[in-house]
């Protein structure tokens, strides 16, 4: 065999490997339709929410009593409410308020819940039992009831809504991360790291957290949809943002009196909530299929797990 041909084979093999690694990434949206649709809905909603900070067709707080309860297209694209406010402008502004509250609550719940989960898995014994029993107590209290109790202390508003939803999210992430972290702690390379003198904190940062990133990411996407529903429920009960600040739940609450004469007042925010929750759920399902190779028998794409490299046997030829 010519020397040039022999040298070209490894290069061709490496090029094929690189192409093989690039191919799944380039076709990821086609291979995971729920992920593509969920990401599209999420990006569109985020864009609308951010756009509302700088532009809306009409000021969401502008009242025009002369044009109250106008049907869609008769006065504005989505009509007007009982005070003559533009429904489209309120929907856009409500997207920012609802999404920002939900995202803030999930971020806080993720941070505290993950810390509690990995701490319990690292320490085990009494500390883990105390953390898990605390999560059980939080699970036993309905989120709406806990929100009502917190509302009495914090008062209605953004801060109270965020704290109320975050308290409900903490045990969810504590359970997920605790279960995943316990599996990591049982692996051989963790035992080797402990034998080398590494402390629990260093092992958690270097090995445990990177290896449980996948379930945390999936759970964040799913819990964002649940947080949107919870925020809408709080606003519907008058426990969220106070009026006249528009939120989707507040719009539903105001629309219930006019269902017979202006059904679009309830249909518009209701559809927005349904589409948003559907988008986050599809995003979570798609991420689960993408990151977990065992999900649905599909080939997954895992985040890099920072496991120690294997040391070759020096005695081997």
N, C-alpha and C positions, 0 to 999 in steps of 0.2 A: 504494500500500500504506500503511495507517495506520502512523504513527510508532511506536505502542505495539507493533504486530505486528513491525515491523522490529527494534525493540530486543529483543523477546523471543526472536528466533531465535538470536542468539549465546548467550544465557543457556540456552536449551533445548539447544543443541549442547554447551555446557560440562557441563550436567547429564547429558546422555547419555554424554559421555566419562567423567565420574566414575563413572557406573553401570557402564559397560563395563569400567573398571579394577577396580571392586569385584567384579564378577561372577566373574571367574576365581578370585580369592582365596576367595570364599565357596564355590565348588564344587571347591576344589583337592583335597579328600579323595575326592570322587566321581570326579574325572577321573584321579586317580592312585591306584588301589587298592593297589598295592604299598607306596606311601608311607604310606597310612592304616593298613594292617595292620602294617607294620614299626614305625611310631610307637606303635601300640597295644601291641604286644608289648614294646617297649623301655620305655615308661612303666610298664607293669605290673611288669616285672622290677625296674626302679629302685624302685618303690614297695615291693615285697616286700623288697628288699635294705635299704632304709631302715627299714622296719618292724621288721626283725630286730634292729636296734640297740637298740630299746626294748621289744620284746615278741616272744616265741616261745611256742608252747603249753607246752613244757617246756624247761628249760635244755639246750642242745645237748650239754653235757659230762656230764649226769647219767646215770649207769649204773645199770641195774636188771637184774642178772643173772637174777633170777627170771622176767623177761619177755623174755628174749632170743629173737630170731628170730620174733617174733610177726607174723602176716600182717596186711596192711592191714585196717583196721576192727576187727580183733580186739583190737588195743592201739594206739590212735592212728589217725589218718586214713591214714597211709602205713606203718604197722607199725613194727617196731623192728629194730635191727641185732644183730650178734653179742654186743654188750655191753649190750643192752637200751636203747640210746639211741634217742630218738624220731627217726625218719627225716625227718619233716616239719620239725622244728626244725633238724636238721642241714642240710636243703636250704635253708631260709631263711637260716641263718647262712652257708652256703657261697655263696649268691648274693651277699652283700655282699663276702666275701673274693675271690671270683673276679672279680666286676665291678670292684671297686676296684683290684685289681692290673692288670687289663686296661686300664682307663681311665687309670691313672697311666702305664703303659708307653706307651700310644698318645700321651698328651699330651707326654711327653718326646720320643718319636720324632718327633712332628709338629714340635715346636719346633726340635730340632737338624736334622732333615732339611730343613725349610723354609729355615732359615738357610743350610745348605750349598748348597741348590739355587739360591736367589736370589743368593748370593754368587758362585757359579760363573758364573751367567748374566750378572752385572754386570761381573765382572772378565775372564772368558774367558781364553784363552791357557793358561798354565802352571797357574794357580790352578784353573781349571775342570777341566783334565785330571787334576790331582792329586786333587781331590775325587771325580770320577767313578771314577777307578781305585780309590780307597779304598772307594767303594760296591760296586764289582765284587768286591773282596776279601771284604766282608761278605756279599754275595750268595752267594759260593762256599762259605761255611761253613754247614752245616745249623744251624738254630736250636737244636735239641736238643743238638748237640755244643757249640755256643758256650755254652749254658746250663750244661752240665756243667763246662766250663772255668772259667766265672765262678763257679760254685758252689764250686769248690775255693778261690777267693780270698775270696769274700764270705760263704760259709757258707749253709746252707739258711735260708729265711725270706722274708719279704715283700720286703725290699730286693733280695736276689739275684734273685728272680723278676721283679721290675719291671725291673731293669737288663738281665737276659737277654732279655726280650721287647723292650725299647726298642731294644737294639742291633740286633735284627732289623728293627725298623720304620724306622730312620733311612734306610737306602738306598732304601726304597720311596718315602718322601716326598721325598727328595733328587731322585730321578729324575722324579717327577711335577711337582714345582715347578720344577725346572730346565728341563724341556721347555716348560712353559707360560710361564715367565719369558723364555726366549729368543725366543718369538714376540712377546711384548709389547715387548721391546727393539728389535725390528725395525720397529715402527710409526713413522709419521711424527711424531706428537706427541712421542714420546720423543726423536727426533732434534732436534726443535725445542727441547725442554727442555734437551738437552745443548748446543745452540748458544747458548741463553740463559745458559749458565754454571752450570747446576745440576750438583751432584756426583752420583756414582753412588748414594751412600747416600740422599740426599734424593729422587732419582727413584724408587728402590726403595720407599721408604716412601709417597710420594704417589701413585704411578701403578702400580707393578708389583704390590705385595701386594694392593691392592683388586681388581685385575683378574684375579688368580689364586685368589681366595677360593673360587670355585665348585668347582673340582676338588679343592681341599684338603678342603672340607667333605664331599664325596662319598667321598674316600679315607679320611677319619677313620671314617665309618660302616662302611665295608667292613673296614677293618683292626681295628676293635673285635671283629668276629666272629672274625677270625683270631687275635687276641690271646686270646680266650676258649679257643679250641682249643689254643693253645700252652700256656697256663697249665694247662689240664686235663692235657695231656701231661706237663708238668713235675711236677705233683702226682702223677700216676699212677706216674711213675718215682721218686718220693720226693725230687725236687729243688725242690719248691715249699714251701708252708707246712708246718712240722713238725707231727706229731700232738701233741695231739688237736684242733688247730684244723681245723674242717671246711672242705673245699673239694670241689667236684664231682669233680675228678680223684682226690682222695684217697678219696672215697666209692666210686668205681669200682674203685680198686686194692684196697680192703678187701673189696669184694663178689665179686671173682673166685674166692675160695675157696668161696663159698657159692652159686654159681650153680644148683646142683642142688636145694638145699633152700630157698633164699630168693632167687628171681630178681628180686624187686622191689627188692632192694638195688642192683642194677645198672640196672634199667629206669628207676627214678626219676631218678637223676642223669644217665643217658644221655639221657633225654627232655628234661631241663632244658637240657643242652648243645645238643641239636639245635634246640630251639625258640629258644634265645637266638641262636645263630649264624644261623638262618633269619630271625629278626627284624632283626638288624643288616644282613644281606644285602638283605632287602627294603627296609629303610630307605635303604641306599646306592643301590639301583636306582631307588627312587622319587625320591630327591633328584637323581640324575643326569637322569632324565626331566624333572623339574620345573625344574632350573636350566639344562639344556642344551636349547635350542630344536631342535637337530638330532637329538636322541636319539629314535629310534623314530617320527620324523615328528610328534611332539607339540609343542604350543605350550609353550615353557618360560617360566620366571619367573626372570630373572637378578637377582643382587644388583647394586646400583648400581655401575657402573664409573666411577671418578673420572677421566674424561678431561677435558682442558681444553675449555672452551666455545669455539665457533667465533666469531671476531670478524667482525661484518658488514662488508661492503665499503662504506666511507664514500662512494665515488663512485657507488654504485648509487642509483637514484631511490627 
